[in-house]
Amino acid sequence: MSRHLDNLRRLCRKLQLRYGEEDVLVRQVKHELETRERLETSPGNWSTPYREFIKGGMAGPTQGGPSTGAMNSP
């Protein structure tokens, strides 16, 4: 993720030099940069093992299709 942040910082500086501080695009990039920096610095929940985390994320009901697993007949 730090490469992404570096690219956002570099883009922000270039846009500031070219368009100025009050440009809409510059403000959008600054907002995105601040959001990404907050996400990177916020502590994550690393106490859950990866396999359990993945199982928990994928253990929801499936979408579409019959819920009983039986074939639908007309």
PyMOL commands that set and color helices and strands:
alter all, ss='L'
color gray80, all
select helices_A, chain A and resi 2-19+24-41+50-58
alter helices_A, ss='H'
color red, helices_A
deselect
rebuild
show_as cartoon
